[in-house]
Amino acid sequence: MIKKIIRKISFIALLYLIFFIASTVVYPKIEINKIVAASDKNLNLENYYSDALGPDEATVIAGTTDGLSARVELIENAKSSIDLAYYIIDNDTSGDIFLGKLLEAAERGVKIRIIVNGASTKWTNNDRYRTVALVSNENIDLKLYGNHNLLTPWHLNNVLHEKIMIVDNEYFMSSGRNVSDRFILNDQHRMLTYDLDILTHLTNVENITDSVISQANSHFDELWNSSYSRLTVDIDKISPEQKSSSKDELYSKYISAWNVYGSSLNPNIIESLNFYPTNRVSLVTNPTDNIVKTPSCWNTMTSFMNFSDNIAILQTPYPAITKEMKSFMDIEHLQSINYEVQTNSVAASPNIPAFSNYLNKKNAQLDYSNIYEYQGPGSIHAKALIIDDDISMLGSCNADSRSAFLSSENMVIVNGAEFNIHMNEVLEVFRNSSLKAVGKYEYEASKTVSEEQIPILKNLIFKIASIITMPFDHLI
């Protein structure tokens, strides 16, 4: 009897495994191939340019603590509204400060909408107080993106990977930077992750229709109203005692974190930043209505590369460019220009699956790319692209298949010569701590940069992972 039950359970488990693999691995591959075959590989880019100055000015925030300082000041100075969508708002010190500041803003009357990726922002069990404390305030609406359960495993591939913030219809920030200590707290006890924020400022509110703010608002509303976005808790079922205790706990953690780190932040960082005039700032986003998506961000990025005159500089944590992604690239053209890729080294990268996937493709990319690998300290996490002397892009889209075809992503496109110079200066800092790759593990000799040694165990893990990830490269 027991053996029969075990056999039935094993059979059901096998059927479910087949169902799981078919829906999460095989189906996306089929759909990606269909989308690639139907896609226009070279887009018309005229609408991203303008001959006259536009209403937006823009800057890049590179420092880790500067990233937290800017977010805090934007929240503190907000007068009417804050909309934000984040892949991760972590259960750590920076998360405590960030949420505490948001709750303070709501208490003074600012209307706030928050949408976070449900699978990566785990506000459940012991951390449920965060959700309860936020939604208990009438000025805060909170949604989770993603609908994950055993009956619909394919939803695991549908991820909100964006990091955007809109304040008072005046400031717009997009980034690859999560609200997490390793991204925005300059603590010497942590391995830092270096990322970049783009912050735009609308100089004339009467011209909002010509501003990237208008596009950002439309995109946020798409995310907010998506069938994949859902409310977190039924606040009417939460007792007054639980609401009060949750708010007290959130404020207690916020005050404790602020007492330690608040003095290290720059309270006037926005005023100290150099904002650069732009001709046009645009927002490109992946569609929000499908699990497998048309690669709007990647297609736009590669179209700019394909039409570049002399220079294309891509910064990404790992250029894990699959065959399907490569079909959007004009390889002969990239070989004829200075096409540079800035990424991590094995020693610097903390991402085993994605970076090992890149290692599988590295030798092929060396045929048409000048690859510079960052040697540390910390690691690169930014997603940036520079085209010639007048186009710059920053956002959340990695050079991998997941960002191209599966995740909700965005890239901000800036047409402006002064901002382009600014971006080049920012990326030059990382290039100066990088070595030019000439093989899978070999570098061109340098007098100024030393090769970071790879721990034996880490090197072994990456080599094993390179083999394991091969059948799943379209998901990584």
C-alpha positions as CSV (number, residue, x, y, z in Angstrom):
1,M,0.0,0.0,0.0
2,I,2.7,2.4,1.0
3,K,4.7,1.5,-2.2
4,K,1.7,2.3,-4.3
5,I,1.2,5.7,-2.7
6,I,4.9,6.4,-3.2
7,R,4.7,5.4,-6.9
8,K,1.6,7.7,-7.4
9,I,3.3,10.6,-5.7
10,S,6.5,10.0,-7.7
11,F,4.4,9.9,-10.9
12,I,2.5,13.1,-10.1
13,A,5.9,14.7,-9.2
14,L,7.3,13.6,-12.6
15,L,4.3,15.0,-14.4
16,Y,4.6,18.3,-12.6
17,L,8.3,18.4,-13.4
18,I,7.6,18.0,-17.1
19,F,4.9,20.6,-16.9
20,F,7.2,23.0,-15.0
21,I,10.1,22.6,-17.6
22,A,7.7,22.9,-20.5
23,S,6.1,26.1,-19.2
24,T,9.2,27.8,-17.8
25,V,12.0,26.7,-20.1
26,V,10.7,25.4,-23.4
27,Y,7.8,27.8,-23.9
28,P,9.9,30.9,-23.5
29,K,12.5,29.6,-26.0
30,I,9.8,29.0,-28.6
31,E,8.2,32.4,-28.1
32,I,11.6,34.2,-28.2
33,N,12.3,32.6,-31.6
34,K,8.9,33.7,-32.9
35,I,9.5,37.3,-31.7
36,V,13.0,37.4,-33.2
37,A,11.7,36.3,-36.5
38,A,9.0,38.9,-36.6
39,S,11.1,41.8,-35.3
40,D,12.3,44.8,-37.3
41,K,16.0,44.7,-36.5
42,N,16.9,48.4,-37.3
43,L,14.5,50.9,-35.9
44,N,13.9,54.5,-37.1
45,L,15.7,56.6,-34.5
46,E,14.8,60.1,-35.7
47,N,12.3,60.8,-32.8
48,Y,15.2,60.5,-30.3
49,Y,16.9,63.5,-31.7
50,S,16.2,67.2,-31.6
51,D,18.0,70.3,-33.0
52,A,16.7,72.6,-30.2
53,L,17.1,72.5,-26.4
54,G,14.4,70.6,-24.6
55,P,12.8,71.1,-21.2
56,D,14.8,68.5,-19.4
57,E,18.2,68.8,-17.9
58,A,20.0,65.6,-16.7
59,T,22.9,64.3,-14.6
60,V,24.5,61.0,-13.5
61,I,24.9,60.0,-9.9
62,A,27.8,57.5,-9.5
63,G,28.8,57.4,-5.8
64,T,27.2,54.7,-3.7
65,T,26.3,56.9,-0.7
66,D,25.4,59.7,-3.1
67,G,22.7,57.3,-4.5
68,L,21.0,57.1,-1.1
69,S,21.5,60.8,-0.4
70,A,19.7,61.7,-3.6
71,R,16.8,59.4,-2.9
72,V,16.4,60.7,0.6
73,E,16.6,64.4,-0.5
74,L,14.0,63.8,-3.3
75,I,11.6,62.2,-0.8
76,E,12.2,64.9,1.9
77,N,11.5,67.7,-0.6
78,A,8.5,66.1,-2.2
79,K,5.4,68.3,-2.1
80,S,2.6,66.4,-3.8
81,S,3.4,63.0,-5.2
82,I,6.0,60.2,-5.4
83,D,5.6,57.2,-7.8
84,L,8.3,54.5,-7.6
85,A,8.8,51.0,-9.0
86,Y,11.6,48.8,-7.7
87,Y,13.0,45.3,-8.2
88,I,14.3,45.3,-4.6
89,I,13.7,47.4,-1.5
90,D,15.8,45.3,0.8
91,N,15.2,44.4,4.5
92,D,18.3,46.1,5.6
93,T,19.6,49.5,6.8
94,S,19.1,51.4,3.5
95,G,15.7,49.8,3.1
96,D,14.8,51.0,6.6
97,I,15.9,54.6,5.9
98,F,14.1,54.6,2.5
99,L,10.8,53.4,3.8
100,G,11.0,55.6,6.9
101,K,11.4,58.6,4.7
102,L,8.5,57.6,2.6
103,L,6.3,57.1,5.6
104,E,7.3,60.6,6.9
105,A,6.4,62.1,3.5
106,A,3.0,60.4,3.5
107,E,2.4,61.7,7.0
108,R,2.8,65.3,5.7
109,G,0.3,64.7,2.9
110,V,2.4,63.4,-0.1
111,K,0.5,60.9,-2.2
112,I,2.7,57.8,-2.8
113,R,2.4,54.8,-5.1
114,I,4.9,52.0,-4.6
115,I,5.2,48.9,-6.8
116,V,7.8,46.3,-6.0
117,N,8.7,42.9,-7.6
118,G,7.0,40.4,-5.3
119,A,9.6,37.6,-5.6
120,S,12.7,39.7,-4.8
121,T,11.2,42.1,-2.2
122,K,10.1,39.6,0.5
123,W,8.0,41.5,2.9
124,T,6.4,38.4,4.4
125,N,6.4,36.6,7.7
126,N,8.6,38.6,10.1
127,D,8.9,41.5,7.7
128,R,5.2,41.8,7.1
129,Y,5.2,44.9,9.4
130,R,6.6,46.9,6.5
131,T,3.6,46.2,4.3
132,V,1.1,46.8,7.1
133,A,2.8,50.0,8.2
134,L,2.8,51.5,4.7
135,V,-0.7,50.6,3.6
136,S,-2.1,51.7,6.9
137,N,-1.4,55.3,5.8
138,E,-4.1,56.6,3.6
139,N,-1.6,58.4,1.4
140,I,0.3,55.2,0.4
141,D,-0.8,52.7,-2.1
142,L,1.3,49.5,-2.4
143,K,1.3,46.8,-5.1
144,L,3.4,43.7,-5.7
145,Y,4.3,42.7,-9.3
146,G,4.1,39.0,-10.2
147,N,1.6,36.2,-9.5
148,H,3.6,33.2,-8.4
149,N,2.0,29.9,-7.5
150,L,2.4,26.2,-8.3
151,L,-0.3,26.2,-11.0
152,T,1.3,29.0,-13.0
153,P,5.0,28.5,-12.8
154,W,5.7,30.4,-16.0
155,H,5.0,33.6,-14.1
156,L,8.4,33.0,-12.5
157,N,9.9,34.5,-15.7
158,N,7.9,37.7,-15.5
159,V,10.0,40.1,-13.4
160,L,9.7,43.8,-12.7
161,H,13.4,44.6,-12.9
162,E,13.1,48.4,-13.0
163,K,14.2,51.0,-10.5
164,I,12.4,54.2,-11.3
165,M,11.2,57.2,-9.2
166,I,9.0,60.2,-10.2
167,V,8.7,63.1,-7.8
168,D,6.2,66.0,-8.1
169,N,6.2,65.6,-11.9
170,E,9.5,67.5,-11.7
171,Y,12.3,64.9,-11.1
172,F,12.7,61.5,-12.7
173,M,15.3,58.9,-11.7
174,S,16.1,55.7,-13.4
175,S,18.8,53.3,-12.4
176,G,20.1,49.8,-12.2
177,R,20.6,50.4,-8.5
178,N,18.4,48.6,-6.0
179,V,17.6,50.0,-2.6
180,S,20.0,47.7,-0.8
181,D,23.1,48.3,1.4
182,R,25.6,46.9,-1.1
183,F,24.3,49.5,-3.7
184,I,23.8,52.7,-1.7
185,L,25.7,52.5,1.6
186,N,29.4,53.2,1.6
187,D,30.2,50.7,4.4
188,Q,33.7,49.3,4.4
189,H,32.4,46.0,5.8
190,R,30.5,45.2,2.6
191,M,31.5,44.3,-0.9
192,L,30.2,47.3,-2.8
193,T,28.3,47.1,-6.0
194,Y,28.8,50.1,-8.3
195,D,25.9,51.4,-10.3
196,L,24.7,54.6,-11.9
197,D,21.5,56.7,-11.6
198,I,20.3,59.1,-14.2
199,L,18.3,62.0,-12.7
200,T,16.4,64.4,-14.9
201,H,14.9,67.7,-13.9
202,L,12.0,69.4,-15.7
203,T,13.0,73.1,-16.0
204,N,9.6,74.3,-17.2
205,V,6.5,72.6,-16.0
206,E,4.5,74.1,-18.9
207,N,6.5,71.9,-21.2
208,I,5.7,68.6,-19.4
209,T,4.3,67.0,-22.6
210,D,7.7,67.3,-24.2
211,S,9.5,66.0,-21.1
212,V,10.5,62.5,-20.3
213,I,8.4,62.9,-17.2
214,S,5.3,62.5,-19.4
215,Q,6.6,59.2,-20.8
216,A,7.6,58.0,-17.3
217,N,4.1,58.8,-15.9
218,S,2.5,56.7,-18.7
219,H,4.9,53.8,-18.2
220,F,4.3,53.8,-14.4
221,D,0.6,53.8,-15.0
222,E,1.0,50.8,-17.3
223,L,2.9,48.9,-14.6
224,W,0.4,50.0,-11.9
225,N,-2.6,48.9,-13.9
226,S,-1.0,45.7,-15.3
227,S,-2.9,42.4,-14.7
228,Y,0.4,41.2,-13.1
229,S,0.2,43.9,-10.3
230,R,-1.8,43.1,-7.2
231,L,-2.6,44.7,-3.9
232,T,-0.7,43.3,-1.0
233,V,-3.1,43.1,2.0
234,D,-6.7,43.8,2.8
235,I,-6.2,46.7,5.2
236,D,-9.7,46.4,6.5
237,K,-8.8,43.0,7.9
238,I,-5.8,44.4,9.9
239,S,-6.5,45.2,13.5
240,P,-5.8,48.7,14.8
241,E,-3.3,47.1,17.2
242,Q,-1.4,45.5,14.4
243,K,-1.4,48.7,12.4
244,S,0.0,50.6,15.3
245,S,2.7,48.1,16.2
246,S,3.8,47.7,12.6
247,K,4.2,51.5,12.2
248,D,6.1,51.6,15.5
249,E,8.4,48.8,14.3
250,L,9.1,50.5,11.0
251,Y,9.8,53.8,12.6
252,S,12.0,52.2,15.3
253,K,14.2,50.5,12.7
254,Y,14.3,53.7,10.6
255,I,15.4,55.9,13.5
256,S,18.0,53.3,14.5
257,A,19.4,53.2,11.0
258,W,19.2,57.0,10.6
259,N,21.1,57.6,13.9
260,V,24.0,55.6,12.6
261,Y,24.1,56.6,8.9
262,G,22.1,59.8,8.6
263,S,25.1,62.0,9.3
264,S,27.1,60.4,6.4
265,L,24.5,61.5,3.8
266,N,24.7,64.8,1.9
267,P,21.4,66.6,2.7
268,N,21.9,69.0,-0.2
269,I,23.2,66.7,-2.9
270,I,20.6,67.7,-5.5
271,E,21.7,71.3,-5.3
272,S,25.4,70.3,-5.6
273,L,24.9,68.2,-8.8
274,N,25.8,69.6,-12.2
275,F,22.8,69.2,-14.4
276,Y,23.4,69.4,-18.2
277,P,21.1,70.8,-20.8
278,T,19.7,68.3,-23.3
279,N,18.0,68.4,-26.7
280,R,15.7,65.5,-26.0
281,V,15.3,62.9,-23.2
282,S,13.2,59.8,-24.0
283,L,12.2,56.6,-22.3
284,V,12.1,53.2,-24.0
285,T,10.5,50.3,-22.1
286,N,9.7,46.7,-22.7
287,P,6.0,45.8,-23.0
288,T,4.2,45.0,-19.7
289,D,1.4,42.8,-21.1
290,N,3.2,39.5,-21.9
291,I,5.4,37.0,-20.1
292,V,7.7,36.8,-23.2
293,K,8.2,40.3,-24.5
294,T,9.2,42.1,-27.6
295,P,12.8,43.3,-26.8
296,S,12.1,47.0,-27.2
297,C,15.0,48.1,-25.0
298,W,17.6,45.8,-26.6
299,N,16.3,46.5,-30.1
300,T,16.7,50.2,-29.5
301,M,20.1,49.9,-28.0
302,T,21.4,47.7,-30.9
303,S,19.8,50.0,-33.5
304,F,21.8,52.9,-32.1
305,M,24.9,50.7,-32.2
306,N,24.2,49.7,-35.8
307,F,23.8,53.3,-36.9
308,S,26.7,54.7,-34.9
309,D,29.4,56.6,-36.8
310,N,32.5,55.9,-34.8
311,I,31.9,54.9,-31.2
312,A,29.6,52.6,-29.2
313,I,30.5,52.0,-25.5
314,L,28.4,49.5,-23.6
315,Q,28.7,49.0,-19.8
316,T,26.9,46.0,-18.4
317,P,27.6,43.6,-15.5
318,Y,27.8,40.7,-17.9
319,P,27.4,40.8,-21.8
320,A,25.7,37.4,-21.9
321,I,24.6,37.9,-25.5
322,T,22.7,35.0,-26.9
323,K,22.3,34.0,-30.6
324,E,18.8,35.6,-30.6
325,M,20.1,38.8,-29.1
326,K,23.1,38.8,-31.6
327,S,20.6,38.7,-34.5
328,F,19.8,42.3,-33.7
329,M,23.4,43.4,-34.0
330,D,25.2,44.4,-37.2
331,I,28.5,42.6,-36.5
332,E,30.3,43.9,-39.6
333,H,29.5,47.5,-38.6
334,L,30.6,46.9,-35.0
335,Q,33.9,45.5,-36.3
336,S,34.5,48.7,-38.3
337,I,34.0,51.1,-35.4
338,N,35.3,51.4,-31.8
339,Y,32.8,49.1,-30.1
340,E,33.8,48.8,-26.5
341,V,32.3,46.7,-23.8
342,Q,33.0,47.4,-20.1
343,T,32.1,44.6,-17.8
344,N,33.2,42.6,-14.7
345,S,36.1,40.1,-14.4
346,V,35.6,36.7,-12.9
347,A,37.4,38.0,-9.8
348,A,35.0,40.9,-9.5
349,S,31.7,39.4,-10.5
350,P,29.3,38.1,-7.7
351,N,26.8,36.7,-10.2
352,I,27.6,33.1,-10.9
353,P,24.8,32.1,-13.4
354,A,24.8,35.2,-15.5
355,F,28.6,35.8,-15.7
356,S,29.3,32.1,-16.4
357,N,26.9,32.4,-19.3
358,Y,28.9,35.3,-20.6
359,L,32.1,33.3,-20.3
360,N,30.6,30.8,-22.7
361,K,30.2,33.5,-25.3
362,K,33.3,35.6,-24.5
363,N,35.6,34.3,-27.2
364,A,33.0,34.9,-29.9
365,Q,32.5,38.5,-28.7
366,L,36.2,39.2,-28.8
367,D,35.9,39.0,-32.6
368,Y,34.0,42.2,-32.8
369,S,34.3,43.8,-29.3
370,N,37.0,45.5,-27.3
371,I,36.2,44.1,-23.9
372,Y,37.5,45.7,-20.7
373,E,37.0,43.8,-17.5
374,Y,36.9,45.6,-14.2
375,Q,39.4,44.3,-11.6
376,G,37.7,45.8,-8.5
377,P,37.3,46.7,-5.8
378,G,33.6,45.7,-5.7
379,S,31.8,45.0,-9.0
380,I,30.0,46.8,-11.8
381,H,26.2,46.7,-11.9
382,A,25.4,49.6,-14.3
383,K,23.6,49.4,-17.6
384,A,24.8,52.2,-19.9
385,L,25.5,52.9,-23.5
386,I,27.3,55.8,-25.2
387,I,26.9,56.4,-29.0
388,D,29.3,58.8,-30.7
389,D,29.2,62.3,-29.2
390,D,25.5,63.0,-28.7
391,I,23.6,59.9,-27.5
392,S,23.8,58.4,-24.0
393,M,21.6,55.7,-22.4
394,L,21.1,54.6,-18.8
395,G,18.6,52.3,-17.1
396,S,17.9,48.8,-15.9
397,C,18.4,46.7,-19.0
398,N,21.2,44.2,-18.8
399,A,22.9,42.8,-21.9
400,D,21.3,39.3,-21.3
401,S,18.3,37.4,-22.6
402,R,16.3,37.8,-19.4
403,S,16.4,41.6,-19.7
404,A,15.9,41.5,-23.5
405,F,12.9,39.2,-23.6
406,L,11.4,38.5,-20.2
407,S,11.7,41.3,-17.7
408,S,10.1,44.7,-17.4
409,E,12.9,47.1,-18.2
410,N,13.6,50.7,-19.2
411,M,16.4,52.8,-20.7
412,V,16.6,56.6,-20.6
413,I,17.9,58.0,-23.9
414,V,19.6,61.4,-23.8
415,N,20.3,63.4,-26.9
416,G,22.8,66.1,-25.8
417,A,26.5,66.7,-26.3
418,E,27.3,68.0,-22.8
419,F,25.6,65.1,-21.1
420,N,27.5,62.7,-23.4
421,I,30.8,64.2,-22.3
422,H,29.7,63.8,-18.7
423,M,28.8,60.1,-19.3
424,N,32.2,59.5,-20.9
425,E,33.9,60.9,-17.9
426,V,31.9,58.6,-15.6
427,L,32.7,55.5,-17.6
428,E,36.3,56.4,-17.9
429,V,36.7,55.9,-14.2
430,F,35.8,52.2,-14.6
431,R,37.9,51.8,-17.7
432,N,40.9,53.0,-15.7
433,S,40.5,50.1,-13.3
434,S,40.0,47.5,-16.0
435,L,42.1,45.3,-18.2
436,K,41.6,44.7,-21.9
437,A,40.7,41.0,-22.5
438,V,42.5,39.1,-25.3
439,G,41.2,35.7,-24.4
440,K,38.8,33.9,-22.1
441,Y,41.0,34.4,-19.1
442,E,43.9,36.4,-20.6
443,Y,44.5,40.2,-20.6
444,E,46.7,42.7,-22.4
445,A,49.6,43.8,-20.2
446,S,49.1,47.0,-18.3
447,K,51.5,49.2,-16.4
448,T,48.7,50.8,-14.3
449,V,46.2,48.1,-13.5
450,S,47.0,44.8,-11.8
451,E,45.0,41.6,-12.6
452,E,42.9,40.6,-9.6
453,Q,43.6,37.0,-8.6
454,I,40.6,34.6,-8.8
455,P,40.2,32.3,-5.7
456,I,40.6,28.7,-6.8
457,L,37.2,27.7,-5.5
458,K,35.4,30.6,-7.3
459,N,37.2,29.8,-10.5
460,L,36.1,26.2,-10.3
461,I,32.5,27.2,-9.5
462,F,32.3,29.5,-12.5
463,K,33.7,26.8,-14.8
464,I,31.2,24.3,-13.7
465,A,28.4,26.8,-13.9
466,S,29.4,27.6,-17.5
467,I,28.5,24.1,-18.4
468,I,25.3,23.9,-16.4
469,T,23.9,27.2,-17.8
470,M,24.3,26.3,-21.5
471,P,20.7,24.9,-22.0
472,F,19.2,27.8,-20.1
473,D,21.0,30.8,-21.6
474,H,17.7,32.3,-22.8
475,L,16.5,32.5,-19.1
476,I,19.6,34.0,-17.6
